Amino acid sequence: MEFNWPDEDAQFRGELRDFLAATLPEDFDAFDMGARERDNFSRDFAKKLSTRGWLTPAWPKQYGGLEQSAWQQLILSEEMVGHGEPRTGQYMCVNWVGPAIILAGTDEQKDYHLGRISRGDVTWCQGFSEPDAGSDLASLRTSATRDGDDYILRGEKIWTSYAGVADFCFLLARSDPEAHRHRGISIFLVPTDAPGLTIREIPSVFREGTFNSCVFDEVRAPEAWRLGPEHGGWPIIRKLLANERVGVARYHRAETFLLKAVKVAKAAGIMDDPIISEALAKAKAACDAARVLVYQVVDERAKGRQPDLTAYVYRVAAIRCEKLVYEAALRVQGSDSVAPDSVAAGQFQHAVTAGVATGTLEMQLNLIARDIIGVAGA
Ligand SMILES: Cc1cc2nc3c(=O)[nH]c(=O)nc-3n(C[C@H](O)[C@H](O)[C@H](O)COP(=O)(O)OP(=O)(O)OC[C@H]3O[C@@H](n4cnc5c(N)ncnc54)[C@H](O)[C@@H]3O)c2cc1C
């Protein structure tokens, strides 16, 4: 494998970097902001991206995209994530909410939603997890009960990022309680101001507004809000989550924190300390391993293959590199790590949540055991 970028890709990265340098404050990190401030910032930033076609560059031209290659999508993700992800929750709209609507939406849904997303006018949240349905998502119990041409939504979603500021919720609900659990699920595109929907923040150790609970108390959902076939939401979700799992260039962000840790270590004259150098080297090797694996995923995708198996291994490598960078930063800064502006503090949230969000480490390992190693019953 050789990583020489073709001229047009290198030029795209250069243009992105120039744009980001001119647009963002130095050392910008959206994770330092509270939910409302972050949302205001990202809406403004998304419009700037949109005017250049860089908010939804991979989308078909008819829906506001540039039909960019899988490699250019990767470059976009690396540059955004490496610069503190100024799009914040917009990355979800772009990476998989919009593509889900392109894949399964009616003409009316496409007309209504896709322009709003590609112009950066709206943000979305993901209503999947429930108090008793996380890793085992197919056990979800939020219900969608037919009532004439409408559905009545009842239940609770939990840990919903961005819900407090989002305009729409991409909701999974059980529309057929009698069917096999994967075959009774439908998707709904629910405005967050729908009567009966209450969104509350779940306090956490992370910045304000990180997690929310969304309670659906008899929310009336017209049939026009349903995305895809009735009871046929699961195959759509499976396809999209495969993209979601590799859609965030975690290794790239981790490496930016690692470089900061190296800078601190150099300034402190401790690079020769074997404990420090080993921790930094381990972290660097893990970042590189995750990068090579995701490049393999993108290569397979660019060749029209379904890279599920490599994607499982990549996710494990990405989780590992987030953790090792955090550990290296702790080693470098020692007790100074408790300062809120330390490198370790900046990396803390990513290291802690990496192995939970978008599927836990244990579930990825189970998939590797079952589908790659062939362990029966894993
Ligand atoms: C930062 C962050 C953002 C999130 N944002 C969203 C969001 O926007 N929308 C949303 O819907 N959800 C969101 N989540 C929730 C996330 O998807 C769930 O936390 C995750 O799927 C795990 O579910 P759970 O918390 O219910 O844990 P559980 O599924 O209860 O798991 C608990 C522990 O048991 C382990 N475990 C469970 N089953 C098995 C098994 N079969 N074999 C081995 N180990 C097992 C798990 O690996 C884990 O360690 C977010 C989570 C985080 C951390």
The ligand as an SDF file (V2000), in Angstrom:
LIG
                    3D

 53 58  0  0  0  0  0  0  0  0999 V2000
  -20.8170    9.9880   23.7990 C   0  0  0  0  0  0  0  0  0  0  0  0
  -22.0190    9.1490   23.5470 C   0  0  0  0  0  0  0  0  0  0  0  0
  -22.9850    9.6110   22.6670 C   0  0  0  0  0  0  0  0  0  0  0  0
  -24.1240    8.8520   22.4300 C   0  0  0  0  0  0  0  0  0  0  0  0
  -25.0740    9.3510   21.5790 N   0  0  0  0  0  0  0  0  0  0  0  0
  -26.1840    8.6400   21.3190 C   0  0  0  0  0  0  0  0  0  0  0  0
  -27.1990    9.1730   20.4570 C   0  0  0  0  0  0  0  0  0  0  0  0
  -27.0760   10.2760   19.9480 O   0  0  0  0  0  0  0  0  0  0  0  0
  -28.2870    8.4270   20.2220 N   0  0  0  0  0  0  0  0  0  0  0  0
  -28.4510    7.1810   20.7580 C   0  0  0  0  0  0  0  0  0  0  0  0
  -29.4560    6.5490   20.4590 O   0  0  0  0  0  0  0  0  0  0  0  0
  -27.5250    6.6610   21.6210 N   0  0  0  0  0  0  0  0  0  0  0  0
  -26.4050    7.3690   21.9060 C   0  0  0  0  0  0  0  0  0  0  0  0
  -25.4630    6.8650   22.7750 N   0  0  0  0  0  0  0  0  0  0  0  0
  -25.7320    5.6050   23.4580 C   0  0  0  0  0  0  0  0  0  0  0  0
  -24.8770    4.4520   22.9570 C   0  0  0  0  0  0  0  0  0  0  0  0
  -25.2780    4.0860   21.6610 O   0  0  0  0  0  0  0  0  0  0  0  0
  -25.0730    3.3180   23.9720 C   0  0  0  0  0  0  0  0  0  0  0  0
  -24.5300    3.7490   25.1980 O   0  0  0  0  0  0  0  0  0  0  0  0
  -24.3750    2.0460   23.5310 C   0  0  0  0  0  0  0  0  0  0  0  0
  -25.0380    1.4950   22.4290 O   0  0  0  0  0  0  0  0  0  0  0  0
  -24.3170    1.0190   24.6830 C   0  0  0  0  0  0  0  0  0  0  0  0
  -25.5830    0.8030   25.2030 O   0  0  0  0  0  0  0  0  0  0  0  0
  -25.8600    0.8730   26.7900 P   0  0  0  0  0  0  0  0  0  0  0  0
  -25.3080    2.1520   27.2930 O   0  0  0  0  0  0  0  0  0  0  0  0
  -27.3050    0.6000   26.9900 O   0  0  0  0  0  0  0  0  0  0  0  0
  -24.9850   -0.2600   27.4130 O   0  0  0  0  0  0  0  0  0  0  0  0
  -25.3410   -1.8240   27.4720 P   0  0  0  0  0  0  0  0  0  0  0  0
  -25.7700   -2.2810   26.1230 O   0  0  0  0  0  0  0  0  0  0  0  0
  -26.2660   -2.0500   28.6190 O   0  0  0  0  0  0  0  0  0  0  0  0
  -23.9450   -2.4450   27.7920 O   0  0  0  0  0  0  0  0  0  0  0  0
  -23.3430   -2.3540   29.0880 C   0  0  0  0  0  0  0  0  0  0  0  0
  -22.0260   -3.1210   29.0440 C   0  0  0  0  0  0  0  0  0  0  0  0
  -22.2790   -4.5050   28.7940 O   0  0  0  0  0  0  0  0  0  0  0  0
  -21.5680   -4.9260   27.6370 C   0  0  0  0  0  0  0  0  0  0  0  0
  -22.3740   -5.8780   26.8720 N   0  0  0  0  0  0  0  0  0  0  0  0
  -23.6700   -5.7630   26.5240 C   0  0  0  0  0  0  0  0  0  0  0  0
  -24.0490   -6.8190   25.7880 N   0  0  0  0  0  0  0  0  0  0  0  0
  -22.9490   -7.6210   25.6690 C   0  0  0  0  0  0  0  0  0  0  0  0
  -22.6950   -8.8510   25.0070 C   0  0  0  0  0  0  0  0  0  0  0  0
  -23.6450   -9.4900   24.3040 N   0  0  0  0  0  0  0  0  0  0  0  0
  -21.4420   -9.3670   25.0700 N   0  0  0  0  0  0  0  0  0  0  0  0
  -20.4460   -8.7400   25.7590 C   0  0  0  0  0  0  0  0  0  0  0  0
  -20.6420   -7.5460   26.4100 N   0  0  0  0  0  0  0  0  0  0  0  0
  -21.8790   -7.0100   26.3620 C   0  0  0  0  0  0  0  0  0  0  0  0
  -21.3610   -3.6760   26.8150 C   0  0  0  0  0  0  0  0  0  0  0  0
  -20.2740   -3.8130   25.9270 O   0  0  0  0  0  0  0  0  0  0  0  0
  -21.1080   -2.6520   27.9100 C   0  0  0  0  0  0  0  0  0  0  0  0
  -19.7750   -2.7030   28.3230 O   0  0  0  0  0  0  0  0  0  0  0  0
  -24.3140    7.6050   23.0570 C   0  0  0  0  0  0  0  0  0  0  0  0
  -23.3330    7.1380   23.9490 C   0  0  0  0  0  0  0  0  0  0  0  0
  -22.2110    7.8990   24.2020 C   0  0  0  0  0  0  0  0  0  0  0  0
  -21.1810    7.3960   25.1580 C   0  0  0  0  0  0  0  0  0  0  0  0
  1  2  1  0
  2  3  1  0
  2 52  2  0
  3  4  2  0
  4  5  1  0
  4 50  1  0
  5  6  2  0
  6  7  1  0
  6 13  1  0
  7  8  2  0
  7  9  1  0
  9 10  1  0
 10 11  2  0
 10 12  1  0
 12 13  2  0
 13 14  1  0
 14 15  1  0
 14 50  1  0
 15 16  1  0
 16 17  1  0
 16 18  1  0
 18 19  1  0
 18 20  1  0
 20 21  1  0
 20 22  1  0
 22 23  1  0
 23 24  1  0
 24 25  2  0
 24 26  1  0
 24 27  1  0
 27 28  1  0
 28 29  2  0
 28 30  1  0
 28 31  1  0
 31 32  1  0
 32 33  1  0
 33 34  1  0
 33 48  1  0
 34 35  1  0
 35 36  1  0
 35 46  1  0
 36 37  1  0
 36 45  1  0
 37 38  2  0
 38 39  1  0
 39 40  1  0
 39 45  2  0
 40 41  1  0
 40 42  2  0
 42 43  1  0
 43 44  2  0
 44 45  1  0
 46 47  1  0
 46 48  1  0
 48 49  1  0
 50 51  2  0
 51 52  1  0
 52 53  1  0
M  END
$$$$
